[in-house]
Amino acid sequence: MQLQSLILFLILITFAVGAILVLLKKTPGSVSLCVLVIIIAAWLSAYLFYRFLATPISLQVWRAVHYFSLASAATSVYYFSISYTNRAYWINKSTITLFLLEPIIIQILFWTEPLRRIFFAPGFWLGEQINLIYVLMILTGSLVLLADTLLNKPRIHFLHAGTMVLGTLFPLFGNISTIFIRNFETNLLILIFSYCLAIVGFLYIKFSSSLIETTPLTREIVVEDMDDGWMVIDDHDNIIDLNSSAEKMVGLSRETIYGQPVTQILTEWPKISKSSEGIQEMEMRRSVKSQSGWHYLNIRISQLRDKKNGKFGHLIVWRDITGRKLADDARQRARDELFVLLNAISSTANRSINMEDFLSEASYQILYSFQSQSVAVFLTEEEDAGKQKLSLKTHFGLEPEYLKELNSNTATSNLYNWLTHNDENRPLTVDNFNDSSDYPLSLKNIGAVFAVLIPLITYNQHENSILGCLYLSRNENIPFSQDEIIRLTTSANQIATLIDSNRRRQLAIALSERQRLLRDLHDSVSQKLYGLVALTEAAQAGIEAGSEIAPLQVLTRIGENARQAVKEMRLFLYEMQPVDLKDGLVSSLHFRLAAVEGRADIRARLLSDENILLSKENEIALYYIAQEALNNILRHARAKNVVVNIKQTRQHVILEIKDDGQGFDIKKIDDTGLGLRNMKERVLLIKGKIKISSTVGAGTKITVTVSKNS
């Protein structure tokens, strides 16, 4: 063999190694193929040093390298077959040790002087024959693995993948030929050439575009490695086969469960097997011994039939749906928690007296539900110039130094700019680890690690209105999950809707009250002033005409109208003030009588028992009933004296309002007049009783009775 040919062949092998390392490093069998090429290159290099170079190695070293390379090359082909046929799980520390055992033993026998004379004596070569038999066994196993896999495929696939089988046959035939050819260099060339043909065959399969499966999958591999477990039951209801996934699901090994009755696993099997349906499904909850906790399994049972449609057993397919079940349960719990939170927020809105109380309690509920450490609510409000700004309305869990930072003009301005420029109204999650100037808040300045900002938006038909934003933060290294942000957004939308409804309701009440005051002002005070103008003009016209008038009579009428106008004006001024019953019913009525009746030349007295026990709702109702009655007295009764008496019995509280005015005929008064309808409606709401007594010229008495327990 010429030196130039060997060097060229070595260069080609080196190039092949580089190509395989680059192109095949992520494909099954590529590592084994690369190792095979490296072994052949080392094999040739050792021969090159031995045969042609100026510093040759000894024959003994060359023979040792030859024996080791021969076994290693065959092992690489076997490992390639294992990887290519999707049996890579066979390759582990134990199998690698087993395959290295024979080459190591051969080397020990070869390098140990007494043993070498026995096993490698000229003309005997027992060690060489042992090595050859080992190589032939490995190559035969590789051929069986590839043939078994490819023969189970359609014929067209086997024809296209034939070079894979030939790639294994060439080294096998090459090693067999060494038995009959005793020329050492000829045998070496045959072996090297056969392994090169194997590499070419393997590479062709790897890069062939005519193959649908560059790495074939067999039914056995798919069934054995599938996530779903399968179990075969014979016609005697005994378990005769199952895969590894089924072993994990039932918590028993194949050896333990083989031949056992299926009732050991499925207690309801007798009822299932007697069913006339061919396919059944059931879901069971089972504790797997090899794992902790409950596992949820979906089980599908199918009858097995032969070609003559005879029944010979059942196939049970087990599917572990624990992950899906737990996820569904978690989503259901999240929905339930959200439903409870939304109901709690709505209930808070119904029972809260003012907006501050509602925001405070709703914020605490959100803080508790989302396991956070601090919360704050910002709402928009009008400035003097007609512009809007953001202001902090309520908060929980903020230290004084952090609260000052959060309530600063810089923070509120940044938040408002973020709200107005957040076109899609998306929540914003901020963390202390990636804090940047792009965020409206710096968490490092407010003592938080993670925070989320949720816009408070009302979605109207034509446009969306920005009401403010909700701030929620955590001091622990626990970020807000996407599910939490979704539930927070839903809660924020509920709060925004309630805030908007409250504002609209307050605006409607204010407009209604303004219209009522304007109407009452026109009907009462304005009429009195018109009467004053008419009297003075009539008196002036009579004087100018020389008519006889009674000055005292005219002045008396003018004084009466003026005093009545003053009374009603004082009443209007009082009604425009907000009502606050925080000091109780008696104190509020004292203030009313002093502010209105006491300044209108009406002697008013309030008599009350001590320790009047009433609910807040009943106190408010009685106050407005008394106010309606006093307003009627002031406007229509022309009374000089009014007595308000509050007394209680064991079960009731009684409110009496009595005046000495001109009275009226109850039979001739419609319920729609004099505020009687309003009083009766309020009494009905608190499940009380009202009695009105009046005589023309003798005054009126109104008695309201309400239960203490209502």
SVG drawing of the C-alpha trace seen along z (x, -y; Angstrom):
<svg xmlns="http://www.w3.org/2000/svg" viewBox="-114 -112 127 135">
<polyline fill="none" stroke="black" stroke-width="0.4" points="0.0,0.0 1.4,-3.3 2.1,-6.0 0.3,-8.7 -2.9,-6.6 -2.9,-6.1 -2.3,-9.8 -5.2,-10.8 -7.5,-8.2 -6.7,-9.6 -7.5,-13.1 -10.8,-12.0 -11.6,-10.3 -10.7,-13.4 -13.0,-15.5 -15.8,-13.0 -15.4,-13.3 -15.7,-17.1 -18.8,-16.9 -20.5,-14.4 -19.8,-16.4 -21.3,-19.6 -24.3,-18.0 -25.3,-15.1 -24.7,-16.3 -28.4,-16.5 -29.7,-13.4 -30.0,-9.9 -26.9,-7.7 -24.7,-10.7 -22.5,-10.3 -21.9,-6.6 -21.2,-7.3 -18.7,-10.0 -17.0,-7.5 -16.8,-4.9 -15.1,-7.4 -12.6,-8.4 -11.8,-4.7 -11.2,-4.0 -9.0,-7.1 -7.0,-6.0 -6.8,-2.5 -5.3,-3.7 -3.0,-6.2 -1.6,-3.4 -0.9,-1.2 0.7,-4.2 3.1,-4.7 3.8,-1.0 4.4,-0.4 5.6,-3.5 6.9,-6.3 10.6,-6.8 9.8,-6.2 7.8,-3.0 5.9,-1.6 6.5,2.0 4.5,4.9 3.2,5.6 1.7,2.1 0.2,2.3 -1.4,5.7 -2.9,4.3 -4.3,1.3 -5.7,3.6 -7.6,5.8 -9.0,2.9 -10.0,1.0 -11.7,4.1 -13.9,4.6 -14.6,0.8 -15.6,0.3 -18.2,3.2 -19.5,1.8 -19.9,-1.7 -22.0,0.0 -24.1,1.7 -24.6,-1.5 -25.6,-3.2 -28.2,-0.5 -29.6,-0.9 -29.9,-4.7 -31.4,-4.6 -34.1,-2.1 -35.1,-4.3 -33.7,-2.0 -31.3,-4.6 -32.6,-3.8 -30.6,-0.6 -27.4,-2.7 -26.5,-3.3 -23.5,-2.9 -24.1,0.9 -24.2,1.6 -21.2,-0.6 -19.2,1.3 -20.4,4.6 -19.2,3.8 -15.9,2.5 -15.3,5.6 -14.2,7.8 -11.7,5.3 -10.2,4.8 -9.9,8.5 -8.3,9.0 -5.8,6.3 -5.0,7.8 -4.4,11.2 -2.3,9.7 -0.1,7.6 0.4,10.2 3.4,12.3 2.4,15.8 -1.1,15.3 0.0,13.9 2.0,17.1 -1.1,19.1 -3.8,17.0 -1.7,15.4 0.9,18.0 1.7,18.1 -0.4,20.7 -2.9,20.9 -4.3,17.3 -7.0,18.2 -7.4,14.6 -7.7,13.4 -10.5,15.9 -12.3,14.9 -12.1,11.2 -13.4,12.1 -16.3,14.2 -17.2,11.2 -17.2,8.8 -19.3,11.2 -21.9,11.5 -22.1,7.7 -22.5,7.1 -25.1,9.9 -27.1,8.2 -26.9,4.9 -28.2,6.5 -31.1,8.2 -32.1,4.8 -32.1,3.0 -33.9,5.8 -36.5,6.2 -37.3,2.5 -37.3,2.1 -39.2,5.3 -42.1,4.0 -42.4,1.0 -44.1,0.9 -42.1,2.5 -41.4,-0.8 -39.7,-2.1 -37.6,1.1 -36.4,0.7 -35.4,-2.9 -33.6,-2.0 -31.8,1.0 -28.4,-0.7 -28.8,-0.7 -28.9,3.1 -26.1,3.3 -24.1,1.0 -24.3,3.6 -23.7,6.6 -20.5,5.2 -18.5,5.2 -20.1,8.6 -18.9,10.2 -15.6,8.4 -14.9,10.0 -16.0,13.4 -13.6,13.2 -10.7,12.8 -11.2,16.4 -10.3,17.6 -7.8,15.1 -4.5,15.3 -2.8,12.2 -2.7,9.6 -2.6,6.5 -5.3,7.8 -7.5,8.5 -6.9,5.0 -7.9,3.4 -11.0,5.5 -12.0,4.5 -11.4,0.8 -13.2,0.9 -16.2,2.7 -16.5,0.2 -16.2,-2.7 -19.1,-1.2 -21.1,-1.0 -20.5,-4.7 -21.5,-5.6 -24.7,-3.5 -25.5,-5.1 -24.9,-8.6 -27.1,-8.0 -30.0,-7.1 -29.4,-10.2 -29.5,-12.6 -31.9,-10.7 -34.9,-12.8 -36.8,-9.7 -37.4,-8.5 -40.5,-9.6 -38.9,-8.5 -35.2,-9.3 -35.5,-7.7 -38.1,-4.9 -40.7,-4.5 -42.0,-1.0 -45.4,-0.1 -43.6,1.6 -41.7,-1.5 -44.7,-3.8 -46.9,-1.5 -44.2,-0.9 -43.1,-4.5 -46.5,-6.2 -47.8,-8.3 -51.1,-6.4 -51.0,-3.1 -52.5,0.0 -53.4,3.3 -54.6,6.5 -57.2,8.7 -57.8,12.3 -61.2,14.0 -60.8,15.2 -60.5,11.6 -56.8,12.0 -54.1,9.4 -51.7,10.8 -49.8,7.7 -49.3,4.0 -46.8,1.3 -44.5,-0.8 -46.9,-3.7 -49.7,-1.4 -47.3,-0.1 -46.8,-3.6 -50.5,-4.4 -51.6,-1.3 -48.6,-1.3 -47.6,2.3 -44.9,4.0 -45.5,6.2 -44.1,9.2 -46.4,8.6 -49.6,8.1 -49.1,10.7 -51.9,13.3 -53.8,11.5 -57.5,10.9 -58.4,7.5 -60.7,7.0 -57.6,6.3 -57.3,3.0 -61.0,2.3 -63.4,3.5 -66.4,2.7 -65.0,5.0 -67.8,7.7 -70.4,5.1 -68.4,3.6 -67.7,6.9 -71.4,7.9 -72.3,4.7 -73.5,5.1 -71.6,2.0 -68.5,2.6 -66.6,-0.5 -67.0,-2.1 -65.4,-5.0 -65.1,-5.7 -63.2,-8.0 -61.7,-7.0 -59.7,-8.6 -56.8,-6.4 -53.9,-6.7 -50.6,-5.7 -48.2,-4.0 -45.1,-5.2 -46.1,-8.8 -47.7,-11.0 -51.2,-12.3 -54.2,-11.4 -54.1,-10.7 -57.1,-11.1 -57.3,-8.5 -59.5,-8.3 -60.1,-4.7 -61.2,-3.5 -62.2,0.2 -62.5,1.9 -63.4,5.5 -60.8,7.5 -62.1,9.7 -60.4,12.1 -60.9,12.3 -64.0,14.4 -65.5,11.7 -65.0,13.8 -64.3,12.2 -61.0,13.1 -60.4,10.3 -60.3,6.6 -58.0,3.7 -57.9,1.1 -56.3,-2.3 -55.4,-4.4 -54.9,-8.1 -53.5,-10.2 -55.6,-13.4 -54.3,-14.6 -52.7,-17.7 -55.9,-18.6 -58.1,-17.8 -56.0,-19.8 -55.9,-22.7 -59.6,-22.6 -60.1,-22.5 -57.7,-25.4 -59.6,-27.4 -62.9,-26.6 -61.5,-27.7 -60.3,-30.9 -63.7,-31.5 -65.4,-30.8 -63.0,-33.1 -63.6,-35.8 -67.3,-35.4 -67.1,-35.7 -64.9,-38.8 -67.2,-40.5 -70.2,-39.7 -68.3,-41.1 -67.5,-44.3 -71.1,-44.7 -72.3,-44.2 -69.8,-46.7 -71.1,-49.3 -74.7,-48.6 -74.0,-49.1 -71.4,-51.9 -72.7,-55.3 -70.1,-57.2 -67.5,-56.6 -64.5,-56.6 -66.0,-53.8 -66.6,-51.7 -63.1,-52.2 -61.5,-51.4 -63.4,-48.2 -63.1,-47.1 -59.4,-47.7 -59.0,-45.6 -60.9,-42.7 -58.6,-42.8 -55.5,-43.0 -56.6,-39.9 -57.8,-38.0 -54.6,-38.4 -52.2,-37.9 -50.5,-41.3 -48.9,-43.7 -50.2,-47.1 -52.9,-48.6 -53.9,-52.0 -56.7,-53.5 -56.3,-56.7 -59.3,-58.6 -59.5,-61.4 -60.9,-64.8 -61.4,-68.2 -58.8,-71.0 -59.7,-74.7 -58.7,-75.2 -61.1,-72.5 -58.2,-70.0 -58.2,-66.5 -55.7,-65.2 -55.2,-62.0 -55.4,-61.9 -54.9,-59.1 -58.3,-58.2 -57.5,-55.2 -54.6,-52.9 -53.6,-50.0 -50.2,-48.7 -48.1,-51.6 -45.5,-53.0 -45.5,-56.8 -42.4,-57.4 -43.6,-55.3 -47.0,-56.9 -45.5,-60.3 -43.7,-59.2 -46.8,-57.5 -49.0,-60.6 -46.5,-63.1 -47.3,-65.2 -44.6,-63.4 -46.1,-60.0 -49.7,-61.0 -48.7,-63.0 -46.8,-60.0 -49.7,-57.7 -52.2,-60.0 -49.9,-60.3 -49.7,-56.5 -53.5,-56.2 -54.1,-58.7 -51.5,-57.2 -52.5,-53.6 -54.7,-53.3 -55.6,-49.6 -56.1,-50.0 -53.8,-47.2 -52.6,-46.4 -48.9,-47.1 -46.7,-44.7 -43.7,-46.3 -40.8,-44.5 -38.0,-45.9 -35.4,-43.8 -36.1,-45.5 -37.2,-48.9 -36.7,-51.6 -37.6,-55.1 -40.3,-54.0 -42.5,-52.9 -44.8,-55.4 -43.7,-54.3 -40.3,-53.4 -40.8,-50.4 -37.5,-51.0 -38.9,-54.3 -42.1,-52.7 -40.6,-49.5 -42.1,-47.0 -40.7,-44.1 -43.6,-43.4 -46.5,-45.6 -49.4,-45.8 -51.3,-48.8 -54.9,-48.2 -56.7,-51.0 -60.2,-51.9 -62.2,-52.3 -65.9,-52.4 -66.8,-51.1 -69.6,-53.2 -71.3,-52.8 -69.5,-55.7 -66.3,-56.3 -64.4,-54.9 -64.0,-57.0 -60.9,-57.0 -61.8,-57.0 -58.4,-56.2 -56.2,-53.2 -55.7,-50.4 -52.2,-49.8 -51.4,-46.5 -47.9,-45.4 -46.0,-42.6 -42.9,-42.9 -42.0,-39.2 -40.4,-37.7 -43.7,-36.4 -44.7,-37.9 -48.3,-38.4 -49.4,-35.5 -51.4,-36.1 -54.4,-34.5 -54.2,-36.9 -53.9,-39.9 -57.0,-38.7 -59.0,-38.4 -57.7,-41.7 -58.8,-43.4 -62.3,-41.9 -62.4,-43.2 -61.2,-46.6 -63.8,-46.8 -66.5,-46.0 -65.1,-48.7 -65.0,-51.2 -68.6,-50.4 -69.8,-50.9 -67.9,-54.2 -69.4,-55.4 -72.9,-54.3 -72.4,-56.1 -71.3,-59.3 -74.2,-59.2 -76.6,-58.5 -75.2,-61.4 -75.4,-63.7 -79.0,-62.6 -79.9,-63.2 -78.2,-66.6 -80.1,-67.6 -83.4,-66.3 -82.9,-68.1 -81.9,-71.3 -85.0,-71.1 -87.2,-70.4 -85.7,-73.4 -86.2,-75.6 -89.8,-74.4 -90.4,-74.9 -88.7,-78.3 -90.9,-79.4 -94.1,-78.0 -93.5,-79.5 -90.9,-82.2 -91.3,-83.7 -95.1,-83.7 -94.7,-85.5 -92.4,-88.1 -94.8,-88.6 -97.5,-89.1 -95.4,-91.7 -94.9,-93.5 -98.6,-93.4 -99.6,-94.7 -97.1,-97.6 -98.1,-98.5 -101.8,-98.4 -101.3,-100.6 -99.2,-103.0 -101.8,-103.2 -104.6,-103.8 -102.6,-106.7 -101.9,-108.3 -105.6,-107.9 -106.7,-109.5 -108.5,-106.4 -109.1,-105.7 -106.9,-102.9 -106.2,-101.4 -102.4,-101.7 -102.4,-99.4 -104.2,-96.6 -101.9,-96.9 -98.8,-96.9 -100.0,-93.9 -100.5,-91.9 -97.1,-93.0 -95.5,-91.9 -97.2,-88.5 -96.0,-87.8 -92.5,-89.0 -92.3,-86.8 -93.6,-83.8 -91.0,-84.4 -88.2,-84.6 -89.4,-81.3 -89.4,-79.5 -86.0,-81.0 -84.5,-79.7 -86.0,-76.3 -84.4,-76.3 -81.1,-77.3 -81.3,-74.5 -82.3,-71.9 -79.3,-72.7 -77.0,-71.6 -76.0,-67.9 -77.8,-65.8 -75.5,-64.1 -77.1,-61.7 -73.8,-60.7 -74.9,-62.3 -78.3,-60.5 -81.9,-61.3 -82.6,-63.5 -79.5,-65.7 -80.3,-66.2 -83.9,-67.2 -82.7,-69.7 -80.4,-71.2 -83.3,-71.4 -85.7,-73.1 -83.1,-75.6 -82.0,-76.4 -85.4,-76.8 -88.4,-76.9 -86.4,-78.8 -85.6,-81.6 -89.1,-81.7 -91.0,-83.0 -92.3,-79.5 -92.0,-78.2 -90.7,-74.7 -90.1,-72.1 -88.5,-68.6 -89.4,-66.1 -87.6,-62.7 -87.1,-59.7 -83.5,-58.7 -81.6,-56.0 -83.7,-55.7 -82.7,-52.4 -83.2,-52.4 -81.3,-51.0 -79.5,-53.5 -82.0,-52.8 -85.0,-53.6 -83.3,-56.7 -82.8,-58.1 -86.4,-57.3 -87.9,-59.0 -85.8,-62.0 -87.0,-62.5 -90.6,-61.9 -90.3,-64.5 -88.7,-66.9 -91.5,-66.5 -94.1,-67.1 -92.2,-70.3 -91.9,-71.6 -95.6,-71.3 -96.3,-73.1 -93.9,-75.9 -95.4,-76.4 -99.1,-75.8 -100.2,-75.5 -99.5,-79.2 -98.8,-77.6 -97.3,-79.5 -96.3,-76.4 -94.8,-73.0 -94.1,-70.0 -92.0,-67.0 -92.2,-64.1 -90.1,-60.9 -90.9,-58.2 -90.3,-54.4 -92.1,-51.4 -90.8,-47.9 -91.1,-47.0 -91.8,-50.3 -90.5,-53.9 -93.2,-56.5 -92.7,-59.9 -95.4,-62.6 -95.4,-66.0 -98.2,-68.3 -98.9,-72.0 -101.6,-74.6 -102.0,-75.8 -105.1,-76.1 -105.5,-72.4 -107.3,-70.8 -110.1,-68.4 -108.5,-65.0 -111.4,-63.8 -110.8,-66.7 -107.0,-66.3 -105.5,-64.1 -102.5,-61.9 -100.5,-63.5 -100.5,-66.8 -98.7,-68.3 -96.0,-65.6 -98.3,-63.0 -97.4,-60.5 -93.7,-60.8 -94.3,-60.2 -96.5,-57.2 -94.0,-55.7 -91.1,-56.1 -93.2,-54.5 -94.1,-51.6 -90.3,-51.0 -89.5,-50.6 -92.7,-48.5 -94.2,-51.1 -97.6,-52.7 -98.7,-56.3 -101.7,-58.1 -102.7,-61.7 -105.3,-63.6 -106.4,-67.2 -109.3,-69.5 -109.9,-72.8 -108.8,-75.6 -107.4,-73.3 -104.1,-72.1 -102.6,-68.7 -101.1,-65.7 -99.0,-63.1 -98.0,-59.8 -95.5,-57.3 -94.9,-54.0 -92.0,-51.8 -90.7,-48.5 -87.3,-48.4 -86.5,-45.1 -87.3,-46.1"/>
</svg>
